[in-house]
Amino acid sequence: MMQLIVLGQIPGTHFQLTFAWFQVLMVPVIFLVAYKVRKVHTSKNAGDVQRHYDVISLRSLDQA
């Protein structure tokens, strides 16, 4: 059924992009982008946490 849904012919070729091939191509791209976004978000968040603990340790040094 998915092979029957044609999204269109790619210009300059005789290849028609079907829905199944679209999924085969786009699912890894979506996962890769999601992985990169999560990696950037996690590294940014880890930096914020480290800065927070640095401030706490500086405050405790001031109180000592």
mmCIF file of the N, C-alpha and C atoms, coordinates in Angstrom:
data_MODEL
# 
_entry.id   MODEL 
# 
loop_
_atom_site.group_PDB 
_atom_site.id 
_atom_site.type_symbol 
_atom_site.label_atom_id 
_atom_site.label_alt_id 
_atom_site.label_comp_id 
_atom_site.label_asym_id 
_atom_site.label_entity_id 
_atom_site.label_seq_id 
_atom_site.pdbx_PDB_ins_code 
_atom_site.Cartn_x 
_atom_site.Cartn_y 
_atom_site.Cartn_z 
_atom_site.occupancy 
_atom_site.B_iso_or_equiv 
_atom_site.pdbx_formal_charge 
_atom_site.auth_seq_id 
_atom_site.auth_comp_id 
_atom_site.auth_asym_id 
_atom_site.auth_atom_id 
_atom_site.pdbx_PDB_model_num 
ATOM 1   N N  . MET A 1 1  ? 0.828  -1.193 0.000   1.00 0.00 ? 1  MET A N  1 
ATOM 2   C CA . MET A 1 1  ? 0.000  0.000  0.000   1.00 0.00 ? 1  MET A CA 1 
ATOM 3   C C  . MET A 1 1  ? 0.868  1.251  0.000   1.00 0.00 ? 1  MET A C  1 
ATOM 4   N N  . MET A 1 2  ? 1.921  1.254  0.855   1.00 0.00 ? 2  MET A N  1 
ATOM 5   C CA . MET A 1 2  ? 2.758  2.443  0.916   1.00 0.00 ? 2  MET A CA 1 
ATOM 6   C C  . MET A 1 2  ? 3.531  2.649  -0.388  1.00 0.00 ? 2  MET A C  1 
ATOM 7   N N  . GLN A 1 3  ? 3.798  1.568  -1.113  1.00 0.00 ? 3  GLN A N  1 
ATOM 8   C CA . GLN A 1 3  ? 4.515  1.703  -2.378  1.00 0.00 ? 3  GLN A CA 1 
ATOM 9   C C  . GLN A 1 3  ? 3.657  2.381  -3.436  1.00 0.00 ? 3  GLN A C  1 
ATOM 10  N N  . LEU A 1 4  ? 2.349  2.372  -3.260  1.00 0.00 ? 4  LEU A N  1 
ATOM 11  C CA . LEU A 1 4  ? 1.467  2.957  -4.264  1.00 0.00 ? 4  LEU A CA 1 
ATOM 12  C C  . LEU A 1 4  ? 1.340  4.467  -4.111  1.00 0.00 ? 4  LEU A C  1 
ATOM 13  N N  . ILE A 1 5  ? 1.671  5.007  -2.953  1.00 0.00 ? 5  ILE A N  1 
ATOM 14  C CA . ILE A 1 5  ? 1.576  6.446  -2.732  1.00 0.00 ? 5  ILE A CA 1 
ATOM 15  C C  . ILE A 1 5  ? 2.837  7.086  -3.301  1.00 0.00 ? 5  ILE A C  1 
ATOM 16  N N  . VAL A 1 6  ? 2.703  7.857  -4.370  1.00 0.00 ? 6  VAL A N  1 
ATOM 17  C CA . VAL A 1 6  ? 3.846  8.462  -5.027  1.00 0.00 ? 6  VAL A CA 1 
ATOM 18  C C  . VAL A 1 6  ? 3.889  9.942  -4.661  1.00 0.00 ? 6  VAL A C  1 
ATOM 19  N N  . LEU A 1 7  ? 5.021  10.380 -4.109  1.00 0.00 ? 7  LEU A N  1 
ATOM 20  C CA . LEU A 1 7  ? 5.176  11.775 -3.748  1.00 0.00 ? 7  LEU A CA 1 
ATOM 21  C C  . LEU A 1 7  ? 5.622  12.609 -4.939  1.00 0.00 ? 7  LEU A C  1 
ATOM 22  N N  . GLY A 1 8  ? 6.314  12.015 -5.865  1.00 0.00 ? 8  GLY A N  1 
ATOM 23  C CA . GLY A 1 8  ? 6.719  12.750 -7.056  1.00 0.00 ? 8  GLY A CA 1 
ATOM 24  C C  . GLY A 1 8  ? 8.000  12.213 -7.645  1.00 0.00 ? 8  GLY A C  1 
ATOM 25  N N  . GLN A 1 9  ? 8.232  12.622 -8.889  1.00 0.00 ? 9  GLN A N  1 
ATOM 26  C CA . GLN A 1 9  ? 9.448  12.197 -9.568  1.00 0.00 ? 9  GLN A CA 1 
ATOM 27  C C  . GLN A 1 9  ? 10.547 13.205 -9.279  1.00 0.00 ? 9  GLN A C  1 
ATOM 28  N N  . ILE A 1 10 ? 11.735 12.697 -8.977  1.00 0.00 ? 10 ILE A N  1 
ATOM 29  C CA . ILE A 1 10 ? 12.869 13.568 -8.691  1.00 0.00 ? 10 ILE A CA 1 
ATOM 30  C C  . ILE A 1 10 ? 13.378 14.115 -10.015 1.00 0.00 ? 10 ILE A C  1 
ATOM 31  N N  . PRO A 1 11 ? 13.499 15.447 -10.138 1.00 0.00 ? 11 PRO A N  1 
ATOM 32  C CA . PRO A 1 11 ? 13.912 16.045 -11.414 1.00 0.00 ? 11 PRO A CA 1 
ATOM 33  C C  . PRO A 1 11 ? 15.276 15.538 -11.882 1.00 0.00 ? 11 PRO A C  1 
ATOM 34  N N  . GLY A 1 12 ? 15.383 15.262 -13.169 1.00 0.00 ? 12 GLY A N  1 
ATOM 35  C CA . GLY A 1 12 ? 16.622 14.799 -13.772 1.00 0.00 ? 12 GLY A CA 1 
ATOM 36  C C  . GLY A 1 12 ? 16.847 13.312 -13.641 1.00 0.00 ? 12 GLY A C  1 
ATOM 37  N N  . THR A 1 13 ? 15.912 12.588 -13.042 1.00 0.00 ? 13 THR A N  1 
ATOM 38  C CA . THR A 1 13 ? 16.061 11.136 -12.891 1.00 0.00 ? 13 THR A CA 1 
ATOM 39  C C  . THR A 1 13 ? 14.758 10.467 -13.300 1.00 0.00 ? 13 THR A C  1 
ATOM 40  N N  . HIS A 1 14 ? 14.810 9.157  -13.336 1.00 0.00 ? 14 HIS A N  1 
ATOM 41  C CA . HIS A 1 14 ? 13.591 8.384  -13.582 1.00 0.00 ? 14 HIS A CA 1 
ATOM 42  C C  . HIS A 1 14 ? 13.098 7.758  -12.282 1.00 0.00 ? 14 HIS A C  1 
ATOM 43  N N  . PHE A 1 15 ? 13.599 8.237  -11.162 1.00 0.00 ? 15 PHE A N  1 
ATOM 44  C CA . PHE A 1 15 ? 13.259 7.688  -9.857  1.00 0.00 ? 15 PHE A CA 1 
ATOM 45  C C  . PHE A 1 15 ? 12.065 8.424  -9.282  1.00 0.00 ? 15 PHE A C  1 
ATOM 46  N N  . GLN A 1 16 ? 11.052 7.662  -8.883  1.00 0.00 ? 16 GLN A N  1 
ATOM 47  C CA . GLN A 1 16 ? 9.895  8.264  -8.242  1.00 0.00 ? 16 GLN A CA 1 
ATOM 48  C C  . GLN A 1 16 ? 9.987  8.017  -6.744  1.00 0.00 ? 16 GLN A C  1 
ATOM 49  N N  . LEU A 1 17 ? 9.843  9.079  -5.985  1.00 0.00 ? 17 LEU A N  1 
ATOM 50  C CA . LEU A 1 17 ? 9.923  8.983  -4.536  1.00 0.00 ? 17 LEU A CA 1 
ATOM 51  C C  . LEU A 1 17 ? 8.578  8.525  -3.989  1.00 0.00 ? 17 LEU A C  1 
ATOM 52  N N  . THR A 1 18 ? 8.548  7.322  -3.438  1.00 0.00 ? 18 THR A N  1 
ATOM 53  C CA . THR A 1 18 ? 7.326  6.804  -2.845  1.00 0.00 ? 18 THR A CA 1 
ATOM 54  C C  . THR A 1 18 ? 7.326  7.118  -1.357  1.00 0.00 ? 18 THR A C  1 
ATOM 55  N N  . PHE A 1 19 ? 6.221  6.926  -0.717  1.00 0.00 ? 19 PHE A N  1 
ATOM 56  C CA . PHE A 1 19 ? 6.097  7.211  0.713   1.00 0.00 ? 19 PHE A CA 1 
ATOM 57  C C  . PHE A 1 19 ? 7.026  6.320  1.536   1.00 0.00 ? 19 PHE A C  1 
ATOM 58  N N  . ALA A 1 20 ? 7.182  5.080  1.130   1.00 0.00 ? 20 ALA A N  1 
ATOM 59  C CA . ALA A 1 20 ? 8.063  4.162  1.858   1.00 0.00 ? 20 ALA A CA 1 
ATOM 60  C C  . ALA A 1 20 ? 9.508  4.642  1.782   1.00 0.00 ? 20 ALA A C  1 
ATOM 61  N N  . TRP A 1 21 ? 9.960  5.051  0.612   1.00 0.00 ? 21 TRP A N  1 
ATOM 62  C CA . TRP A 1 21 ? 11.324 5.554  0.476   1.00 0.00 ? 21 TRP A CA 1 
ATOM 63  C C  . TRP A 1 21 ? 11.492 6.873  1.212   1.00 0.00 ? 21 TRP A C  1 
ATOM 64  N N  . PHE A 1 22 ? 10.457 7.687  1.218   1.00 0.00 ? 22 PHE A N  1 
ATOM 65  C CA . PHE A 1 22 ? 10.503 8.935  1.972   1.00 0.00 ? 22 PHE A CA 1 
ATOM 66  C C  . PHE A 1 22 ? 10.736 8.644  3.445   1.00 0.00 ? 22 PHE A C  1 
ATOM 67  N N  . GLN A 1 23 ? 10.037 7.636  3.974   1.00 0.00 ? 23 GLN A N  1 
ATOM 68  C CA . GLN A 1 23 ? 10.216 7.266  5.379   1.00 0.00 ? 23 GLN A CA 1 
ATOM 69  C C  . GLN A 1 23 ? 11.617 6.718  5.621   1.00 0.00 ? 23 GLN A C  1 
ATOM 70  N N  . VAL A 1 24 ? 12.114 5.900  4.704   1.00 0.00 ? 24 VAL A N  1 
ATOM 71  C CA . VAL A 1 24 ? 13.450 5.322  4.858   1.00 0.00 ? 24 VAL A CA 1 
ATOM 72  C C  . VAL A 1 24 ? 14.509 6.427  4.900   1.00 0.00 ? 24 VAL A C  1 
ATOM 73  N N  . LEU A 1 25 ? 14.312 7.471  4.137   1.00 0.00 ? 25 LEU A N  1 
ATOM 74  C CA . LEU A 1 25 ? 15.281 8.566  4.096   1.00 0.00 ? 25 LEU A CA 1 
ATOM 75  C C  . LEU A 1 25 ? 15.109 9.546  5.252   1.00 0.00 ? 25 LEU A C  1 
ATOM 76  N N  . MET A 1 26 ? 13.887 9.843  5.641   1.00 0.00 ? 26 MET A N  1 
ATOM 77  C CA . MET A 1 26 ? 13.649 10.912 6.604   1.00 0.00 ? 26 MET A CA 1 
ATOM 78  C C  . MET A 1 26 ? 13.719 10.468 8.067   1.00 0.00 ? 26 MET A C  1 
ATOM 79  N N  . VAL A 1 27 ? 13.375 9.247  8.377   1.00 0.00 ? 27 VAL A N  1 
ATOM 80  C CA . VAL A 1 27 ? 13.396 8.788  9.774   1.00 0.00 ? 27 VAL A CA 1 
ATOM 81  C C  . VAL A 1 27 ? 14.804 8.878  10.364  1.00 0.00 ? 27 VAL A C  1 
ATOM 82  N N  . PRO A 1 28 ? 15.851 8.411  9.678   1.00 0.00 ? 28 PRO A N  1 
ATOM 83  C CA . PRO A 1 28 ? 17.201 8.588  10.250  1.00 0.00 ? 28 PRO A CA 1 
ATOM 84  C C  . PRO A 1 28 ? 17.588 10.061 10.388  1.00 0.00 ? 28 PRO A C  1 
ATOM 85  N N  . VAL A 1 29 ? 17.176 10.892 9.448   1.00 0.00 ? 29 VAL A N  1 
ATOM 86  C CA . VAL A 1 29 ? 17.491 12.326 9.530   1.00 0.00 ? 29 VAL A CA 1 
ATOM 87  C C  . VAL A 1 29 ? 16.819 12.938 10.753  1.00 0.00 ? 29 VAL A C  1 
ATOM 88  N N  . ILE A 1 30 ? 15.585 12.587 11.008  1.00 0.00 ? 30 ILE A N  1 
ATOM 89  C CA . ILE A 1 30 ? 14.857 13.113 12.167  1.00 0.00 ? 30 ILE A CA 1 
ATOM 90  C C  . ILE A 1 30 ? 15.525 12.657 13.466  1.00 0.00 ? 30 ILE A C  1 
ATOM 91  N N  . PHE A 1 31 ? 15.918 11.381 13.527  1.00 0.00 ? 31 PHE A N  1 
ATOM 92  C CA . PHE A 1 31 ? 16.598 10.885 14.723  1.00 0.00 ? 31 PHE A CA 1 
ATOM 93  C C  . PHE A 1 31 ? 17.951 11.570 14.921  1.00 0.00 ? 31 PHE A C  1 
ATOM 94  N N  . LEU A 1 32 ? 18.675 11.814 13.850  1.00 0.00 ? 32 LEU A N  1 
ATOM 95  C CA . LEU A 1 32 ? 19.965 12.481 13.950  1.00 0.00 ? 32 LEU A CA 1 
ATOM 96  C C  . LEU A 1 32 ? 19.806 13.911 14.463  1.00 0.00 ? 32 LEU A C  1 
ATOM 97  N N  . VAL A 1 33 ? 18.833 14.628 13.943  1.00 0.00 ? 33 VAL A N  1 
ATOM 98  C CA . VAL A 1 33 ? 18.589 16.000 14.405  1.00 0.00 ? 33 VAL A CA 1 
ATOM 99  C C  . VAL A 1 33 ? 18.157 16.000 15.868  1.00 0.00 ? 33 VAL A C  1 
ATOM 100 N N  . ALA A 1 34 ? 17.296 15.079 16.251  1.00 0.00 ? 34 ALA A N  1 
ATOM 101 C CA . ALA A 1 34 ? 16.851 14.999 17.646  1.00 0.00 ? 34 ALA A CA 1 
ATOM 102 C C  . ALA A 1 34 ? 18.028 14.687 18.568  1.00 0.00 ? 34 ALA A C  1 
ATOM 103 N N  . TYR A 1 35 ? 18.925 13.815 18.138  1.00 0.00 ? 35 TYR A N  1 
ATOM 104 C CA . TYR A 1 35 ? 20.108 13.471 18.933  1.00 0.00 ? 35 TYR A CA 1 
ATOM 105 C C  . TYR A 1 35 ? 21.008 14.691 19.113  1.00 0.00 ? 35 TYR A C  1 
ATOM 106 N N  . LYS A 1 36 ? 21.235 15.423 18.020  1.00 0.00 ? 36 LYS A N  1 
ATOM 107 C CA . LYS A 1 36 ? 22.092 16.611 18.098  1.00 0.00 ? 36 LYS A CA 1 
ATOM 108 C C  . LYS A 1 36 ? 21.477 17.672 19.016  1.00 0.00 ? 36 LYS A C  1 
ATOM 109 N N  . VAL A 1 37 ? 20.172 17.891 18.905  1.00 0.00 ? 37 VAL A N  1 
ATOM 110 C CA . VAL A 1 37 ? 19.503 18.885 19.750  1.00 0.00 ? 37 VAL A CA 1 
ATOM 111 C C  . VAL A 1 37 ? 19.601 18.473 21.210  1.00 0.00 ? 37 VAL A C  1 
ATOM 112 N N  . ARG A 1 38 ? 19.376 17.207 21.494  1.00 0.00 ? 38 ARG A N  1 
ATOM 113 C CA . ARG A 1 38 ? 19.464 16.728 22.878  1.00 0.00 ? 38 ARG A CA 1 
ATOM 114 C C  . ARG A 1 38 ? 20.882 16.849 23.413  1.00 0.00 ? 38 ARG A C  1 
ATOM 115 N N  . LYS A 1 39 ? 21.872 16.544 22.562  1.00 0.00 ? 39 LYS A N  1 
ATOM 116 C CA . LYS A 1 39 ? 23.268 16.641 22.976  1.00 0.00 ? 39 LYS A CA 1 
ATOM 117 C C  . LYS A 1 39 ? 23.644 18.082 23.314  1.00 0.00 ? 39 LYS A C  1 
ATOM 118 N N  . VAL A 1 40 ? 23.226 19.027 22.488  1.00 0.00 ? 40 VAL A N  1 
ATOM 119 C CA . VAL A 1 40 ? 23.511 20.435 22.742  1.00 0.00 ? 40 VAL A CA 1 
ATOM 120 C C  . VAL A 1 40 ? 22.794 20.895 24.003  1.00 0.00 ? 40 VAL A C  1 
ATOM 121 N N  . HIS A 1 41 ? 21.544 20.505 24.157  1.00 0.00 ? 41 HIS A N  1 
ATOM 122 C CA . HIS A 1 41 ? 20.770 20.894 25.340  1.00 0.00 ? 41 HIS A CA 1 
ATOM 123 C C  . HIS A 1 41 ? 21.396 20.324 26.616  1.00 0.00 ? 41 HIS A C  1 
ATOM 124 N N  . THR A 1 42 ? 21.828 19.066 26.562  1.00 0.00 ? 42 THR A N  1 
ATOM 125 C CA . THR A 1 42 ? 22.421 18.416 27.727  1.00 0.00 ? 42 THR A CA 1 
ATOM 126 C C  . THR A 1 42 ? 23.742 19.078 28.096  1.00 0.00 ? 42 THR A C  1 
ATOM 127 N N  . SER A 1 43 ? 24.566 19.395 27.100  1.00 0.00 ? 43 SER A N  1 
ATOM 128 C CA . SER A 1 43 ? 25.858 20.011 27.410  1.00 0.00 ? 43 SER A CA 1 
ATOM 129 C C  . SER A 1 43 ? 25.666 21.418 27.967  1.00 0.00 ? 43 SER A C  1 
ATOM 130 N N  . LYS A 1 44 ? 24.674 22.151 27.459  1.00 0.00 ? 44 LYS A N  1 
ATOM 131 C CA . LYS A 1 44 ? 24.381 23.488 27.982  1.00 0.00 ? 44 LYS A CA 1 
ATOM 132 C C  . LYS A 1 44 ? 23.888 23.382 29.422  1.00 0.00 ? 44 LYS A C  1 
ATOM 133 N N  . ASN A 1 45 ? 23.019 22.412 29.676  1.00 0.00 ? 45 ASN A N  1 
ATOM 134 C CA . ASN A 1 45 ? 22.478 22.212 31.011  1.00 0.00 ? 45 ASN A CA 1 
ATOM 135 C C  . ASN A 1 45 ? 23.572 21.794 31.988  1.00 0.00 ? 45 ASN A C  1 
ATOM 136 N N  . ALA A 1 46 ? 24.502 20.964 31.556  1.00 0.00 ? 46 ALA A N  1 
ATOM 137 C CA . ALA A 1 46 ? 25.600 20.529 32.427  1.00 0.00 ? 46 ALA A CA 1 
ATOM 138 C C  . ALA A 1 46 ? 26.480 21.718 32.792  1.00 0.00 ? 46 ALA A C  1 
ATOM 139 N N  . GLY A 1 47 ? 26.701 22.636 31.860  1.00 0.00 ? 47 GLY A N  1 
ATOM 140 C CA . GLY A 1 47 ? 27.481 23.836 32.159  1.00 0.00 ? 47 GLY A CA 1 
ATOM 141 C C  . GLY A 1 47 ? 26.794 24.712 33.176  1.00 0.00 ? 47 GLY A C  1 
ATOM 142 N N  . ASP A 1 48 ? 25.483 24.851 33.067  1.00 0.00 ? 48 ASP A N  1 
ATOM 143 C CA . ASP A 1 48 ? 24.727 25.646 34.041  1.00 0.00 ? 48 ASP A CA 1 
ATOM 144 C C  . ASP A 1 48 ? 24.813 25.040 35.434  1.00 0.00 ? 48 ASP A C  1 
ATOM 145 N N  . VAL A 1 49 ? 24.715 23.730 35.529  1.00 0.00 ? 49 VAL A N  1 
ATOM 146 C CA . VAL A 1 49 ? 24.786 23.045 36.827  1.00 0.00 ? 49 VAL A CA 1 
ATOM 147 C C  . VAL A 1 49 ? 26.174 23.240 37.431  1.00 0.00 ? 49 VAL A C  1 
ATOM 148 N N  . GLN A 1 50 ? 27.219 23.119 36.615  1.00 0.00 ? 50 GLN A N  1 
ATOM 149 C CA . GLN A 1 50 ? 28.583 23.296 37.120  1.00 0.00 ? 50 GLN A CA 1 
ATOM 150 C C  . GLN A 1 50 ? 28.779 24.721 37.629  1.00 0.00 ? 50 GLN A C  1 
ATOM 151 N N  . ARG A 1 51 ? 28.273 25.712 36.905  1.00 0.00 ? 51 ARG A N  1 
ATOM 152 C CA . ARG A 1 51 ? 28.378 27.101 37.339  1.00 0.00 ? 51 ARG A CA 1 
ATOM 153 C C  . ARG A 1 51 ? 27.647 27.308 38.665  1.00 0.00 ? 51 ARG A C  1 
ATOM 154 N N  . HIS A 1 52 ? 26.494 26.649 38.815  1.00 0.00 ? 52 HIS A N  1 
ATOM 155 C CA . HIS A 1 52 ? 25.716 26.754 40.053  1.00 0.00 ? 52 HIS A CA 1 
ATOM 156 C C  . HIS A 1 52 ? 26.529 26.234 41.241  1.00 0.00 ? 52 HIS A C  1 
ATOM 157 N N  . TYR A 1 53 ? 27.171 25.070 41.080  1.00 0.00 ? 53 TYR A N  1 
ATOM 158 C CA . TYR A 1 53 ? 27.965 24.512 42.174  1.00 0.00 ? 53 TYR A CA 1 
ATOM 159 C C  . TYR A 1 53 ? 29.211 25.344 42.439  1.00 0.00 ? 53 TYR A C  1 
ATOM 160 N N  . ASP A 1 54 ? 29.772 25.965 41.415  1.00 0.00 ? 54 ASP A N  1 
ATOM 161 C CA . ASP A 1 54 ? 30.915 26.851 41.628  1.00 0.00 ? 54 ASP A CA 1 
ATOM 162 C C  . ASP A 1 54 ? 30.511 28.040 42.490  1.00 0.00 ? 54 ASP A C  1 
ATOM 163 N N  . VAL A 1 55 ? 29.339 28.600 42.242  1.00 0.00 ? 55 VAL A N  1 
ATOM 164 C CA . VAL A 1 55 ? 28.852 29.727 43.038  1.00 0.00 ? 55 VAL A CA 1 
ATOM 165 C C  . VAL A 1 55 ? 28.614 29.295 44.474  1.00 0.00 ? 55 VAL A C  1 
ATOM 166 N N  . ILE A 1 56 ? 28.025 28.114 44.651  1.00 0.00 ? 56 ILE A N  1 
ATOM 167 C CA . ILE A 1 56 ? 27.781 27.613 46.012  1.00 0.00 ? 56 ILE A CA 1 
ATOM 168 C C  . ILE A 1 56 ? 29.097 27.425 46.748  1.00 0.00 ? 56 ILE A C  1 
ATOM 169 N N  . SER A 1 57 ? 30.111 26.847 46.089  1.00 0.00 ? 57 SER A N  1 
ATOM 170 C CA . SER A 1 57 ? 31.383 26.616 46.763  1.00 0.00 ? 57 SER A CA 1 
ATOM 171 C C  . SER A 1 57 ? 32.081 27.932 47.078  1.00 0.00 ? 57 SER A C  1 
ATOM 172 N N  . LEU A 1 58 ? 31.931 28.944 46.213  1.00 0.00 ? 58 LEU A N  1 
ATOM 173 C CA . LEU A 1 58 ? 32.521 30.249 46.503  1.00 0.00 ? 58 LEU A CA 1 
ATOM 174 C C  . LEU A 1 58 ? 31.831 30.892 47.703  1.00 0.00 ? 58 LEU A C  1 
ATOM 175 N N  . ARG A 1 59 ? 30.516 30.722 47.811  1.00 0.00 ? 59 ARG A N  1 
ATOM 176 C CA . ARG A 1 59 ? 29.791 31.270 48.962  1.00 0.00 ? 59 ARG A CA 1 
ATOM 177 C C  . ARG A 1 59 ? 30.253 30.597 50.243  1.00 0.00 ? 59 ARG A C  1 
ATOM 178 N N  . SER A 1 60 ? 30.461 29.282 50.213  1.00 0.00 ? 60 SER A N  1 
ATOM 179 C CA . SER A 1 60 ? 30.886 28.608 51.429  1.00 0.00 ? 60 SER A CA 1 
ATOM 180 C C  . SER A 1 60 ? 32.313 29.003 51.782  1.00 0.00 ? 60 SER A C  1 
ATOM 181 N N  . LEU A 1 61 ? 33.140 29.331 50.825  1.00 0.00 ? 61 LEU A N  1 
ATOM 182 C CA . LEU A 1 61 ? 34.485 29.808 51.136  1.00 0.00 ? 61 LEU A CA 1 
ATOM 183 C C  . LEU A 1 61 ? 34.419 31.185 51.786  1.00 0.00 ? 61 LEU A C  1 
ATOM 184 N N  . ASP A 1 62 ? 33.478 32.008 51.328  1.00 0.00 ? 62 ASP A N  1 
ATOM 185 C CA . ASP A 1 62 ? 33.327 33.328 51.911  1.00 0.00 ? 62 ASP A CA 1 
ATOM 186 C C  . ASP A 1 62 ? 32.845 33.227 53.365  1.00 0.00 ? 62 ASP A C  1 
ATOM 187 N N  . GLN A 1 63 ? 32.008 32.246 53.660  1.00 0.00 ? 63 GLN A N  1 
ATOM 188 C CA . GLN A 1 63 ? 31.458 32.117 55.007  1.00 0.00 ? 63 GLN A CA 1 
ATOM 189 C C  . GLN A 1 63 ? 32.478 31.519 55.975  1.00 0.00 ? 63 GLN A C  1 
ATOM 190 N N  . ALA A 1 64 ? 33.458 30.811 55.453  1.00 0.00 ? 64 ALA A N  1 
ATOM 191 C CA . ALA A 1 64 ? 34.448 30.131 56.324  1.00 0.00 ? 64 ALA A CA 1 
ATOM 192 C C  . ALA A 1 64 ? 35.433 31.103 56.942  1.00 0.00 ? 64 ALA A C  1 
# 
